[in-house]
Amino acid sequence: MSVNVAPDSLSASWLASRLGEEPGRIEAMRRAGELIAFRPEGAWEHYYPVWQFDDEWRPLPSIPRIVRAARRAGLSENRLYAVLNARLGRLADRRRLADLLREGREDHVLEAVRSARS
């Protein structure tokens, strides 16, 4: 079975290798809400979007707040990923909520996550 994964995402094993961490540490960070991950249908491991990291491969400081808001809103990890990857507004605007997150517009992203439906 083929798994459809976004090109801007890394598997847990690749992310662990990139960060010089053990895969178990990456999993613990995901469970603790320090990283955003999703699991495509048919996949056996989680995938981590690279937009949640800064240029030094540190998670953006807003990630734990975004994950907490999503959990309070009852969003699954896959739904949170879909919300953050949704295109904004007009078709000509290729930006996503994840792009706003990288720009530091955390309040706007938090509001969108809180109002998203599971």
C-alpha positions as CSV (number, residue, x, y, z in Angstrom):
1,M,0.0,0.0,0.0
2,S,1.3,3.4,-0.9
3,V,1.2,6.2,1.7
4,N,0.6,9.8,0.5
5,V,2.8,12.1,2.5
6,A,3.3,15.8,2.0
7,P,6.7,16.6,0.6
8,D,7.5,19.1,3.4
9,S,7.2,16.4,6.1
10,L,9.7,14.0,7.6
11,S,9.1,10.5,9.0
12,A,9.9,10.1,12.7
13,S,13.0,8.1,11.8
14,W,14.3,10.7,9.4
15,L,13.5,13.5,11.9
16,A,15.3,11.7,14.7
17,S,18.3,11.3,12.4
18,R,18.2,15.0,11.4
19,L,18.0,16.2,15.0
20,G,20.5,13.7,16.3
21,E,17.9,12.3,18.7
22,E,16.6,8.8,19.4
23,P,13.3,8.0,17.7
24,G,11.8,7.4,21.2
25,R,12.6,11.0,22.1
26,I,10.8,12.3,19.1
27,E,7.8,10.2,20.0
28,A,7.9,11.5,23.6
29,M,8.0,15.1,22.3
30,R,5.0,14.4,20.1
31,R,3.0,12.9,23.0
32,A,4.0,15.8,25.2
33,G,2.7,18.3,22.7
34,E,6.1,19.7,21.8
35,L,5.8,18.6,18.2
36,I,3.0,18.4,15.6
37,A,2.7,15.2,13.8
38,F,0.2,13.3,11.7
39,R,-0.2,9.7,10.6
40,P,-1.4,9.2,7.0
41,E,-3.9,6.4,6.4
42,G,-1.9,3.1,6.0
43,A,1.3,4.5,7.6
44,W,2.9,2.9,10.6
45,E,4.8,5.9,11.8
46,H,4.1,9.6,12.3
47,Y,5.3,12.3,10.0
48,Y,6.4,15.8,11.1
49,P,6.0,18.9,9.0
50,V,9.2,20.8,8.6
51,W,7.4,24.2,8.9
52,Q,7.2,23.7,12.7
53,F,11.0,24.1,13.0
54,D,13.2,27.3,12.8
55,D,16.3,27.5,10.7
56,E,18.3,25.8,13.5
57,W,15.9,22.9,13.5
58,R,14.4,23.9,16.9
59,P,10.6,23.6,17.3
60,L,8.9,27.0,17.1
61,P,8.1,28.3,20.6
62,S,4.4,28.5,19.7
63,I,4.0,24.8,18.9
64,P,3.1,23.7,22.4
65,R,0.4,26.4,22.7
66,I,-1.0,25.4,19.3
67,V,-1.1,21.7,20.3
68,R,-2.8,22.5,23.6
69,A,-5.4,24.5,21.9
70,A,-6.1,21.7,19.4
71,R,-6.4,19.2,22.1
72,R,-8.8,21.4,24.0
73,A,-10.9,21.8,20.8
74,G,-11.0,18.0,20.4
75,L,-8.9,18.0,17.2
76,S,-7.0,14.8,16.3
77,E,-3.4,15.2,15.2
78,N,-4.4,14.6,11.6
79,R,-7.1,17.2,11.8
80,L,-4.7,19.8,13.3
81,Y,-2.3,19.1,10.5
82,A,-5.1,19.6,7.9
83,V,-6.2,22.8,9.6
84,L,-2.6,24.2,9.6
85,N,-2.1,23.2,6.0
86,A,-5.3,24.7,4.7
87,R,-4.9,27.5,2.2
88,L,-5.9,31.0,3.3
89,G,-8.6,32.9,1.5
90,R,-8.4,33.3,-2.3
91,L,-7.1,30.6,-4.6
92,A,-4.3,33.0,-5.7
93,D,-3.0,33.2,-2.1
94,R,-0.9,30.0,-1.7
95,R,-0.2,30.8,2.0
96,R,-1.4,28.4,4.7
97,L,-2.0,28.9,8.4
98,A,1.4,27.2,8.9
99,D,3.0,30.1,7.1
100,L,1.3,32.6,9.5
101,L,2.7,30.5,12.3
102,R,6.2,30.8,10.9
103,E,5.6,34.6,10.6
104,G,4.9,34.8,14.3
105,R,1.1,35.4,13.9
106,E,0.3,32.9,16.7
107,D,-2.9,34.7,17.9
108,H,-4.4,34.3,14.4
109,V,-3.5,30.6,14.2
110,L,-4.7,29.9,17.7
111,E,-8.1,31.4,16.9
112,A,-8.4,29.3,13.8
113,V,-7.4,26.2,15.6
114,R,-9.9,26.9,18.4
115,S,-12.7,27.4,16.0
116,A,-11.9,24.4,13.8
117,R,-14.3,21.4,13.9
118,S,-13.1,17.9,14.5
